[in-house]
Amino acid sequence: MMKPIRPVGLVGYGAYVPRYRIAAREIARMWTDGQGGVPVEAKSVPGPDEDVITMAIEAGRNALARAALPAERLSAVWVGSESHPYSVKPSGTVVAEALGASHWISAADWEFACKAGSEALTASMALVGSGMADYAMAIGADTAQGRPGDALEYTASAGAGALLVGPAEEAVATIDATVSYVSDTPDFYRRADRPYPVHGNRFTGEPAYFHQIMSAARRLLDELGRSPTDFTYAVFHQPNTKFPQTVAKRLGFSEAQIAPGLLSPRIGNPYSGAALVGLCAILDVARPGDTIFVTTYGSGAGSDAYALTVTGRLPACRERAPLTAAYLEREVFVDYATYARWRGKLVLG
Amino acid sequence: MEIARHWRARATRYRLEGQRHRHSGVVRFPPQPPALGEEPDVWEPAPLSGRGELYSFSVLRQPPAGYESFGIYAVGMVRLEEGPLVTAQLTDCAEEDLAIGMPVEMVTRRLADTGEDGVLVYGYKFRPGLR
């Protein structure tokens, strides 16, 4: 279990989900004549002018607004993603410039499949918790791609979650402790310069998602001396609807505990943003004294688990930025042809 | 040449940074160099709220070169809370969503992709107010 020397917490948070959706049934219509089950109801689709940088900017602005913190006070802007717009050129510098941060910051891009954002969160805890800085912005954002017709195409979606880490005494939720568990597990990967990732079908379940999440979550619960029933809410990485429901049940969390943060049925899997946007949705409804258990997952593979406690500062800051529900409710459905055009799946001569 | 032009405009484009006159308090956008005879630093950088009203709009059905991927899209003139009138692309909206006088807000989006070996250009657009 890792705890910083100086207590830290989230002084602000912000979500972003694009306006557009494609129904999983519409994707099934294309490839299976609409037959068979689908892993989610719909997934979010980035508009033609959106990418990881633009989504990270809006989520970051929401986090700064909730904290009522001038961007010049930031010491780090870190963006975790597997779909950075450039292979070489950091997203973090563009995001920092758009947020209005000073030039005297650390800006970097993090990569660990779906847990790139939580890597940035743990690093932000360390930066603030060591006393090296007072405020660090950790963002997880993705415009995930799935090969046309592949199982991933039904879920690979877009979204961003921004968590602004600062001193615990200013926090809307303290981060009490964290655990990181990793192992070399090739369940999902994308080679350099390849457009679409490859996954190991059933191998993505037990040895990958379930083993990493269960390991990290159980270790944190054991070392804190707490049980799942001690927490008000829980959120897990959500590549589909079933996996987070199953892992929650195995660990001993109830459906009610995960309900406010389980967004995958409506927006699919925004990869690095998935657990972070789910956490934002929980913070949108949580009350002072509530406790939140968070476990992320990234293929390759690993999990970060966190225990949070909501403070009395949360209610006053909540309405300073759009709630996650505002982004979920503005859904506009597009057909497969529009989706294919916007996502670069049409080859133009 | 192209890169330098985009780079110089980054504060203006990414976060809608305008200028405020140190004495009169007048706000203007986009930033300009001081006029002949003005004190060199009489116009100071001024962050703008990004909130405003749609003053007028038009829909482009034949996009110019470089913007074909957007298909049909709207451009608007926005009267910012601080006073200036800004012309920009409208996003996250269909033609039927738009009405003169409606509240709009600034978002930073991709303005253009200058090609596989070129830079991505980001900047302000406006969308119907989320809240």
Boltz contact constraints between the chains, C-beta under 6 A:
constraints:
  - contact:
      token1: [A, 19]
      token2: [B, 92]
      max_distance: 6.0
  - contact:
      token1: [A, 48]
      token2: [B, 69]
      max_distance: 6.0
  - contact:
      token1: [A, 48]
      token2: [B, 70]
      max_distance: 6.0
  - contact:
      token1: [A, 49]
      token2: [B, 91]
      max_distance: 6.0
  - contact:
      token1: [A, 49]
      token2: [B, 109]
      max_distance: 6.0
  - contact:
      token1: [A, 49]
      token2: [B, 110]
      max_distance: 6.0
  - contact:
      token1: [A, 54]
      token2: [B, 108]
      max_distance: 6.0
  - contact:
      token1: [A, 54]
      token2: [B, 109]
      max_distance: 6.0
  - contact:
      token1: [A, 57]
      token2: [B, 108]
      max_distance: 6.0
  - contact:
      token1: [A, 85]
      token2: [B, 120]
      max_distance: 6.0
  - contact:
      token1: [A, 97]
      token2: [B, 10]
      max_distance: 6.0
  - contact:
      token1: [A, 97]
      token2: [B, 14]
      max_distance: 6.0
  - contact:
      token1: [A, 98]
      token2: [B, 14]
      max_distance: 6.0
  - contact:
      token1: [A, 98]
      token2: [B, 15]
      max_distance: 6.0
  - contact:
      token1: [A, 98]
      token2: [B, 108]
      max_distance: 6.0
  - contact:
      token1: [A, 100]
      token2: [B, 15]
      max_distance: 6.0
  - contact:
      token1: [A, 322]
      token2: [B, 130]
      max_distance: 6.0
  - contact:
      token1: [A, 322]
      token2: [B, 131]
      max_distance: 6.0
  - contact:
      token1: [A, 326]
      token2: [B, 130]
      max_distance: 6.0
